[in-house]
Amino acid sequence: MVKSEIIKKLKQKNPQFTHLQLETLIDIILDTIIEKIVINKPVEIRSLGRFMIKTLKEKHNARNPKTNELIYVPKKRKISFKMSKKLQQEINE
């Protein structure tokens, strides 16, 4: 599902709002989530899950599988998502 489909669904359920208002609302929500994740604050949305940052360790002796040469892989940050129990139950039904 893409953002435009979410806006269409919201428009069907809430016809009093304009397309632009709903798009602005979605943008504000997503920007707020991104803003908090960037400063390393977890974001929890009840009944959906929790977004957080995980730091991957650097690797001094990783290998390039194509050339088999040793390479250095720097420390990285990635987003981790842990789903809520409610979402897990919905998926497994």
Distance bins in CASP14 RR format, pairs under 12 A and 6 or more apart:
PFRMAT RR
TARGET T0000
AUTHOR 0000-0000-0000
RMODE 2
METHOD distances of the structure
MODEL  1
1 7 0 0 0 0 0 1 0 0 0 0 0
1 8 0 0 0 0 1 0 0 0 0 0 0
1 9 0 0 0 0 1 0 0 0 0 0 0
1 10 0 0 0 0 0 1 0 0 0 0 0
1 26 0 0 0 0 0 1 0 0 0 0 0
2 8 0 0 0 0 1 0 0 0 0 0 0
2 9 0 0 0 0 0 1 0 0 0 0 0
2 26 0 0 0 0 0 1 0 0 0 0 0
3 9 0 0 0 0 0 1 0 0 0 0 0
3 10 0 0 0 0 0 1 0 0 0 0 0
3 19 0 0 0 0 0 1 0 0 0 0 0
3 22 0 0 0 0 0 1 0 0 0 0 0
3 23 1 0 0 1 0 0 0 0 0 0 0
3 24 0 0 0 0 0 1 0 0 0 0 0
3 25 0 0 0 0 0 1 0 0 0 0 0
3 26 1 0 0 1 0 0 0 0 0 0 0
3 27 0 0 0 0 1 0 0 0 0 0 0
3 29 0 0 0 0 0 1 0 0 0 0 0
3 30 0 0 0 0 1 0 0 0 0 0 0
4 10 0 0 0 0 0 1 0 0 0 0 0
4 11 0 0 0 0 0 1 0 0 0 0 0
4 19 0 0 0 0 1 0 0 0 0 0 0
4 22 0 0 0 0 0 1 0 0 0 0 0
4 23 0 0 0 0 1 0 0 0 0 0 0
4 26 0 0 0 0 1 0 0 0 0 0 0
5 11 0 0 0 0 0 1 0 0 0 0 0
5 12 0 0 0 0 0 1 0 0 0 0 0
5 22 0 0 0 0 0 1 0 0 0 0 0
5 26 0 0 0 0 0 1 0 0 0 0 0
6 12 0 0 0 0 0 1 0 0 0 0 0
6 13 0 0 0 0 0 1 0 0 0 0 0
6 19 0 0 0 0 0 1 0 0 0 0 0
6 22 0 0 0 0 1 0 0 0 0 0 0
6 23 0 0 0 0 1 0 0 0 0 0 0
6 25 0 0 0 0 0 1 0 0 0 0 0
6 26 1 0 0 1 0 0 0 0 0 0 0
6 27 0 0 0 0 0 1 0 0 0 0 0
6 29 0 0 0 0 0 1 0 0 0 0 0
6 30 0 0 0 0 0 1 0 0 0 0 0
7 13 0 0 0 0 0 1 0 0 0 0 0
7 14 0 0 0 0 0 1 0 0 0 0 0
7 17 0 0 0 0 1 0 0 0 0 0 0
7 18 0 0 0 0 0 1 0 0 0 0 0
7 19 1 0 0 1 0 0 0 0 0 0 0
7 20 0 0 0 0 1 0 0 0 0 0 0
7 21 0 0 0 0 1 0 0 0 0 0 0
7 22 1 0 1 0 0 0 0 0 0 0 0
7 23 1 0 1 0 0 0 0 0 0 0 0
7 24 0 0 0 0 0 1 0 0 0 0 0
7 25 0 0 0 0 1 0 0 0 0 0 0
7 26 1 0 0 1 0 0 0 0 0 0 0
7 27 0 0 0 0 0 1 0 0 0 0 0
7 29 0 0 0 0 0 1 0 0 0 0 0
8 14 0 0 0 0 0 1 0 0 0 0 0
8 15 0 0 0 0 0 1 0 0 0 0 0
8 19 0 0 0 0 1 0 0 0 0 0 0
8 22 0 0 0 0 1 0 0 0 0 0 0
8 23 0 0 0 0 0 1 0 0 0 0 0
8 26 0 0 0 0 0 1 0 0 0 0 0
9 15 0 0 0 0 0 1 0 0 0 0 0
9 22 0 0 0 0 1 0 0 0 0 0 0
9 26 0 0 0 0 0 1 0 0 0 0 0
10 16 0 0 0 0 0 1 0 0 0 0 0
10 17 1 0 0 1 0 0 0 0 0 0 0
10 18 0 0 0 0 0 1 0 0 0 0 0
10 19 0 0 0 0 1 0 0 0 0 0 0
10 21 0 0 0 0 1 0 0 0 0 0 0
10 22 1 0 1 0 0 0 0 0 0 0 0
10 23 0 0 0 0 1 0 0 0 0 0 0
10 24 0 0 0 0 0 1 0 0 0 0 0
10 25 1 0 0 1 0 0 0 0 0 0 0
10 26 1 0 0 1 0 0 0 0 0 0 0
10 29 0 0 0 0 0 1 0 0 0 0 0
11 17 1 0 0 1 0 0 0 0 0 0 0
11 18 0 0 0 0 1 0 0 0 0 0 0
11 19 1 0 0 1 0 0 0 0 0 0 0
11 20 0 0 0 0 0 1 0 0 0 0 0
11 21 0 0 0 0 1 0 0 0 0 0 0
11 22 1 0 0 1 0 0 0 0 0 0 0
11 23 0 0 0 0 1 0 0 0 0 0 0
11 25 0 0 0 0 0 1 0 0 0 0 0
11 26 0 0 0 0 0 1 0 0 0 0 0
12 19 0 0 0 0 0 1 0 0 0 0 0
12 22 0 0 0 0 0 1 0 0 0 0 0
13 22 0 0 0 0 0 1 0 0 0 0 0
14 21 0 0 0 0 1 0 0 0 0 0 0
14 22 1 0 0 1 0 0 0 0 0 0 0
14 25 0 0 0 0 1 0 0 0 0 0 0
15 21 0 0 0 0 0 1 0 0 0 0 0
15 22 0 0 0 0 0 1 0 0 0 0 0
16 22 0 0 0 0 0 1 0 0 0 0 0
17 23 0 0 0 0 1 0 0 0 0 0 0
17 24 0 0 0 0 1 0 0 0 0 0 0
17 25 1 0 0 1 0 0 0 0 0 0 0
17 26 0 0 0 0 0 1 0 0 0 0 0
18 24 0 0 0 0 1 0 0 0 0 0 0
18 25 0 0 0 0 0 1 0 0 0 0 0
19 25 0 0 0 0 0 1 0 0 0 0 0
19 26 0 0 0 0 0 1 0 0 0 0 0
20 26 0 0 0 0 0 1 0 0 0 0 0
20 27 0 0 0 0 0 1 0 0 0 0 0
21 27 0 0 0 0 0 1 0 0 0 0 0
21 28 0 0 0 0 0 1 0 0 0 0 0
22 28 0 0 0 0 0 1 0 0 0 0 0
22 29 0 0 0 0 0 1 0 0 0 0 0
23 29 0 0 0 0 0 1 0 0 0 0 0
23 30 0 0 0 0 0 1 0 0 0 0 0
24 30 0 0 0 0 0 1 0 0 0 0 0
24 31 0 0 0 0 0 1 0 0 0 0 0
25 31 0 0 0 0 0 1 0 0 0 0 0
25 32 0 0 0 0 0 1 0 0 0 0 0
26 32 0 0 0 0 0 1 0 0 0 0 0
26 33 0 0 0 0 0 1 0 0 0 0 0
27 33 0 0 0 0 0 1 0 0 0 0 0
27 34 0 0 0 0 0 1 0 0 0 0 0
27 35 0 0 0 0 0 1 0 0 0 0 0
28 34 0 0 0 0 0 1 0 0 0 0 0
28 35 0 0 0 0 0 1 0 0 0 0 0
29 35 0 0 0 0 0 1 0 0 0 0 0
29 36 0 0 0 0 0 1 0 0 0 0 0
29 43 0 0 0 0 0 1 0 0 0 0 0
29 45 0 0 0 0 1 0 0 0 0 0 0
29 48 0 0 0 0 0 1 0 0 0 0 0
30 36 0 0 0 0 0 1 0 0 0 0 0
30 37 0 0 0 0 0 1 0 0 0 0 0
30 43 0 0 0 0 0 1 0 0 0 0 0
30 45 0 0 0 0 0 1 0 0 0 0 0
30 51 0 0 0 0 0 1 0 0 0 0 0
31 37 0 0 0 0 0 1 0 0 0 0 0
31 38 0 0 0 0 0 1 0 0 0 0 0
31 43 0 0 0 0 0 1 0 0 0 0 0
32 38 0 0 0 0 0 1 0 0 0 0 0
32 39 0 0 0 0 0 1 0 0 0 0 0
32 41 0 0 0 0 0 1 0 0 0 0 0
32 43 0 0 0 0 1 0 0 0 0 0 0
32 45 0 0 0 0 0 1 0 0 0 0 0
32 51 0 0 0 0 0 1 0 0 0 0 0
33 39 0 0 0 0 0 1 0 0 0 0 0
33 41 0 0 0 0 0 1 0 0 0 0 0
33 42 0 0 0 0 0 1 0 0 0 0 0
33 43 1 0 1 0 0 0 0 0 0 0 0
33 44 0 0 0 0 0 1 0 0 0 0 0
33 45 0 0 0 0 1 0 0 0 0 0 0
33 48 0 0 0 0 0 1 0 0 0 0 0
33 49 0 0 0 0 0 1 0 0 0 0 0
33 50 0 0 0 0 0 1 0 0 0 0 0
33 51 1 0 0 1 0 0 0 0 0 0 0
33 52 0 0 0 0 0 1 0 0 0 0 0
33 79 0 0 0 0 1 0 0 0 0 0 0
33 81 0 0 0 0 0 1 0 0 0 0 0
34 41 0 0 0 0 0 1 0 0 0 0 0
34 43 0 0 0 0 1 0 0 0 0 0 0
34 51 0 0 0 0 1 0 0 0 0 0 0
34 53 0 0 0 0 0 1 0 0 0 0 0
34 79 0 0 0 0 1 0 0 0 0 0 0
35 41 0 0 0 0 1 0 0 0 0 0 0
35 43 0 0 0 0 1 0 0 0 0 0 0
35 51 0 0 0 0 0 1 0 0 0 0 0
36 42 1 0 0 1 0 0 0 0 0 0 0
36 43 1 0 1 0 0 0 0 0 0 0 0
36 44 0 0 0 0 0 1 0 0 0 0 0
36 45 0 0 0 0 0 1 0 0 0 0 0
36 50 0 0 0 0 0 1 0 0 0 0 0
36 51 0 0 0 0 1 0 0 0 0 0 0
36 52 0 0 0 0 1 0 0 0 0 0 0
36 53 0 0 0 0 1 0 0 0 0 0 0
36 79 0 0 0 0 0 1 0 0 0 0 0
37 43 1 0 0 1 0 0 0 0 0 0 0
37 44 0 0 0 0 0 1 0 0 0 0 0
37 50 0 0 0 0 0 1 0 0 0 0 0
37 51 1 0 1 0 0 0 0 0 0 0 0
37 52 1 0 0 1 0 0 0 0 0 0 0
37 53 1 0 0 1 0 0 0 0 0 0 0
37 54 0 0 0 0 0 1 0 0 0 0 0
37 77 0 0 0 0 1 0 0 0 0 0 0
37 78 0 0 0 0 0 1 0 0 0 0 0
37 79 1 0 0 1 0 0 0 0 0 0 0
37 80 0 0 0 0 0 1 0 0 0 0 0
37 81 0 0 0 0 0 1 0 0 0 0 0
38 51 0 0 0 0 0 1 0 0 0 0 0
38 53 0 0 0 0 1 0 0 0 0 0 0
38 77 0 0 0 0 1 0 0 0 0 0 0
38 79 0 0 0 0 0 1 0 0 0 0 0
39 52 0 0 0 0 0 1 0 0 0 0 0
39 53 0 0 0 0 1 0 0 0 0 0 0
39 77 0 0 0 0 0 1 0 0 0 0 0
40 51 0 0 0 0 0 1 0 0 0 0 0
40 52 0 0 0 0 1 0 0 0 0 0 0
40 53 1 0 1 0 0 0 0 0 0 0 0
40 54 0 0 0 0 0 1 0 0 0 0 0
40 55 0 0 0 0 1 0 0 0 0 0 0
40 77 0 0 0 0 1 0 0 0 0 0 0
40 79 0 0 0 0 0 1 0 0 0 0 0
40 80 0 0 0 0 0 1 0 0 0 0 0
41 50 0 0 0 0 0 1 0 0 0 0 0
41 51 0 0 0 0 1 0 0 0 0 0 0
41 52 0 0 0 0 1 0 0 0 0 0 0
41 53 0 0 0 0 1 0 0 0 0 0 0
42 49 0 0 0 0 0 1 0 0 0 0 0
42 50 1 0 1 0 0 0 0 0 0 0 0
42 51 1 0 0 1 0 0 0 0 0 0 0
42 52 1 0 1 0 0 0 0 0 0 0 0
42 53 1 0 0 1 0 0 0 0 0 0 0
42 54 0 0 0 0 0 1 0 0 0 0 0
42 79 0 0 0 0 0 1 0 0 0 0 0
42 80 0 0 0 0 1 0 0 0 0 0 0
42 81 0 0 0 0 0 1 0 0 0 0 0
42 82 0 0 0 0 1 0 0 0 0 0 0
43 49 0 0 0 0 1 0 0 0 0 0 0
43 50 1 0 0 1 0 0 0 0 0 0 0
43 51 1 0 1 0 0 0 0 0 0 0 0
43 52 1 0 0 1 0 0 0 0 0 0 0
43 53 0 0 0 0 0 1 0 0 0 0 0
43 79 0 0 0 0 1 0 0 0 0 0 0
43 80 0 0 0 0 0 1 0 0 0 0 0
43 81 0 0 0 0 1 0 0 0 0 0 0
43 82 0 0 0 0 0 1 0 0 0 0 0
44 50 1 0 1 0 0 0 0 0 0 0 0
44 51 1 0 0 1 0 0 0 0 0 0 0
44 52 0 0 0 0 1 0 0 0 0 0 0
44 81 0 0 0 0 0 1 0 0 0 0 0
44 82 0 0 0 0 1 0 0 0 0 0 0
44 83 0 0 0 0 0 1 0 0 0 0 0
44 84 0 0 0 0 1 0 0 0 0 0 0
45 51 0 0 0 0 1 0 0 0 0 0 0
45 81 0 0 0 0 0 1 0 0 0 0 0
45 82 0 0 0 0 0 1 0 0 0 0 0
45 83 0 0 0 0 0 1 0 0 0 0 0
45 84 0 0 0 0 1 0 0 0 0 0 0
45 86 0 0 0 0 0 1 0 0 0 0 0
45 87 0 0 0 0 1 0 0 0 0 0 0
46 83 0 0 0 0 0 1 0 0 0 0 0
46 84 1 0 0 1 0 0 0 0 0 0 0
46 85 0 0 0 0 0 1 0 0 0 0 0
46 86 0 0 0 0 1 0 0 0 0 0 0
46 87 0 0 0 0 0 1 0 0 0 0 0
47 83 0 0 0 0 1 0 0 0 0 0 0
47 84 1 0 1 0 0 0 0 0 0 0 0
47 85 0 0 0 0 1 0 0 0 0 0 0
47 86 1 0 1 0 0 0 0 0 0 0 0
47 87 1 0 0 1 0 0 0 0 0 0 0
47 88 0 0 0 0 0 1 0 0 0 0 0
47 89 0 0 0 0 0 1 0 0 0 0 0
47 90 0 0 0 0 1 0 0 0 0 0 0
48 81 0 0 0 0 1 0 0 0 0 0 0
48 82 0 0 0 0 0 1 0 0 0 0 0
48 83 1 0 0 1 0 0 0 0 0 0 0
48 84 1 0 0 1 0 0 0 0 0 0 0
48 85 0 0 0 0 0 1 0 0 0 0 0
48 86 0 0 0 0 1 0 0 0 0 0 0
48 87 1 0 0 1 0 0 0 0 0 0 0
48 88 0 0 0 0 0 1 0 0 0 0 0
48 90 0 0 0 0 0 1 0 0 0 0 0
48 91 0 0 0 0 0 1 0 0 0 0 0
49 80 0 0 0 0 0 1 0 0 0 0 0
49 81 1 0 0 1 0 0 0 0 0 0 0
49 82 1 0 0 1 0 0 0 0 0 0 0
49 83 1 0 1 0 0 0 0 0 0 0 0
49 84 1 0 1 0 0 0 0 0 0 0 0
49 85 0 0 0 0 1 0 0 0 0 0 0
49 86 0 0 0 0 1 0 0 0 0 0 0
49 87 1 0 0 1 0 0 0 0 0 0 0
49 88 0 0 0 0 1 0 0 0 0 0 0
49 90 0 0 0 0 0 1 0 0 0 0 0
50 79 0 0 0 0 0 1 0 0 0 0 0
50 80 0 0 0 0 1 0 0 0 0 0 0
50 81 1 0 0 1 0 0 0 0 0 0 0
50 82 1 0 1 0 0 0 0 0 0 0 0
50 83 0 0 0 0 1 0 0 0 0 0 0
50 84 1 0 0 1 0 0 0 0 0 0 0
50 85 0 0 0 0 0 1 0 0 0 0 0
50 87 0 0 0 0 0 1 0 0 0 0 0
51 78 0 0 0 0 0 1 0 0 0 0 0
51 79 1 0 0 1 0 0 0 0 0 0 0
51 80 1 0 0 1 0 0 0 0 0 0 0
51 81 1 0 1 0 0 0 0 0 0 0 0
51 82 0 0 0 0 1 0 0 0 0 0 0
51 83 0 0 0 0 0 1 0 0 0 0 0
51 84 0 0 0 0 0 1 0 0 0 0 0
52 77 0 0 0 0 0 1 0 0 0 0 0
52 78 0 0 0 0 1 0 0 0 0 0 0
52 79 1 0 0 1 0 0 0 0 0 0 0
52 80 1 0 1 0 0 0 0 0 0 0 0
52 81 1 0 0 1 0 0 0 0 0 0 0
52 82 1 0 0 1 0 0 0 0 0 0 0
53 76 0 0 0 0 0 1 0 0 0 0 0
53 77 1 0 1 0 0 0 0 0 0 0 0
53 78 1 0 0 1 0 0 0 0 0 0 0
53 79 1 0 0 1 0 0 0 0 0 0 0
53 80 1 0 0 1 0 0 0 0 0 0 0
53 81 0 0 0 0 0 1 0 0 0 0 0
54 75 0 0 0 0 0 1 0 0 0 0 0
54 76 0 0 0 0 1 0 0 0 0 0 0
54 77 1 0 0 1 0 0 0 0 0 0 0
54 78 1 0 1 0 0 0 0 0 0 0 0
54 79 1 0 0 1 0 0 0 0 0 0 0
54 80 1 0 1 0 0 0 0 0 0 0 0
54 81 0 0 0 0 0 1 0 0 0 0 0
54 82 0 0 0 0 0 1 0 0 0 0 0
55 74 0 0 0 0 0 1 0 0 0 0 0
55 75 1 0 0 1 0 0 0 0 0 0 0
55 76 1 0 0 1 0 0 0 0 0 0 0
55 77 1 0 1 0 0 0 0 0 0 0 0
55 78 0 0 0 0 1 0 0 0 0 0 0
55 79 0 0 0 0 0 1 0 0 0 0 0
55 80 0 0 0 0 0 1 0 0 0 0 0
56 62 0 0 0 0 0 1 0 0 0 0 0
56 73 0 0 0 0 1 0 0 0 0 0 0
56 74 0 0 0 0 1 0 0 0 0 0 0
56 75 1 0 0 1 0 0 0 0 0 0 0
56 76 1 0 1 0 0 0 0 0 0 0 0
56 77 1 0 0 1 0 0 0 0 0 0 0
56 78 1 0 0 1 0 0 0 0 0 0 0
56 79 0 0 0 0 0 1 0 0 0 0 0
56 80 0 0 0 0 0 1 0 0 0 0 0
57 73 0 0 0 0 1 0 0 0 0 0 0
57 74 0 0 0 0 1 0 0 0 0 0 0
57 75 1 0 0 1 0 0 0 0 0 0 0
57 76 0 0 0 0 1 0 0 0 0 0 0
57 77 0 0 0 0 0 1 0 0 0 0 0
57 78 0 0 0 0 0 1 0 0 0 0 0
58 71 0 0 0 0 0 1 0 0 0 0 0
58 72 1 0 0 1 0 0 0 0 0 0 0
58 73 1 0 0 1 0 0 0 0 0 0 0
58 74 1 0 1 0 0 0 0 0 0 0 0
58 75 1 0 1 0 0 0 0 0 0 0 0
58 76 0 0 0 0 1 0 0 0 0 0 0
58 77 0 0 0 0 0 1 0 0 0 0 0
59 70 0 0 0 0 1 0 0 0 0 0 0
59 71 0 0 0 0 1 0 0 0 0 0 0
59 72 1 0 0 1 0 0 0 0 0 0 0
59 73 1 0 1 0 0 0 0 0 0 0 0
59 74 0 0 0 0 1 0 0 0 0 0 0
59 75 0 0 0 0 1 0 0 0 0 0 0
59 76 0 0 0 0 1 0 0 0 0 0 0
60 70 0 0 0 0 1 0 0 0 0 0 0
60 71 0 0 0 0 1 0 0 0 0 0 0
60 72 1 0 1 0 0 0 0 0 0 0 0
60 73 0 0 0 0 1 0 0 0 0 0 0
60 74 0 0 0 0 0 1 0 0 0 0 0
60 75 0 0 0 0 0 1 0 0 0 0 0
61 69 0 0 0 0 0 1 0 0 0 0 0
61 70 1 0 1 0 0 0 0 0 0 0 0
61 71 0 0 0 0 1 0 0 0 0 0 0
61 72 0 0 0 0 1 0 0 0 0 0 0
61 73 0 0 0 0 1 0 0 0 0 0 0
62 68 0 0 0 0 0 1 0 0 0 0 0
62 69 0 0 0 0 1 0 0 0 0 0 0
62 70 1 0 0 1 0 0 0 0 0 0 0
62 71 1 0 1 0 0 0 0 0 0 0 0
62 72 1 0 0 1 0 0 0 0 0 0 0
62 73 1 0 1 0 0 0 0 0 0 0 0
62 74 0 0 0 0 0 1 0 0 0 0 0
63 69 1 0 0 1 0 0 0 0 0 0 0
63 70 1 0 0 1 0 0 0 0 0 0 0
63 71 1 0 0 1 0 0 0 0 0 0 0
63 72 0 0 0 0 0 1 0 0 0 0 0
63 73 0 0 0 0 0 1 0 0 0 0 0
64 70 1 0 0 1 0 0 0 0 0 0 0
64 71 1 0 1 0 0 0 0 0 0 0 0
64 72 0 0 0 0 0 1 0 0 0 0 0
64 73 0 0 0 0 0 1 0 0 0 0 0
65 71 0 0 0 0 0 1 0 0 0 0 0
81 87 0 0 0 0 0 1 0 0 0 0 0
81 88 0 0 0 0 0 1 0 0 0 0 0
82 88 0 0 0 0 1 0 0 0 0 0 0
83 89 0 0 0 0 1 0 0 0 0 0 0
83 90 0 0 0 0 1 0 0 0 0 0 0
83 91 1 0 0 1 0 0 0 0 0 0 0
83 92 0 0 0 0 0 1 0 0 0 0 0
84 90 0 0 0 0 1 0 0 0 0 0 0
84 91 0 0 0 0 0 1 0 0 0 0 0
85 91 0 0 0 0 0 1 0 0 0 0 0
85 92 0 0 0 0 0 1 0 0 0 0 0
86 92 0 0 0 0 0 1 0 0 0 0 0
86 93 0 0 0 0 0 1 0 0 0 0 0
87 93 0 0 0 0 0 1 0 0 0 0 0
END
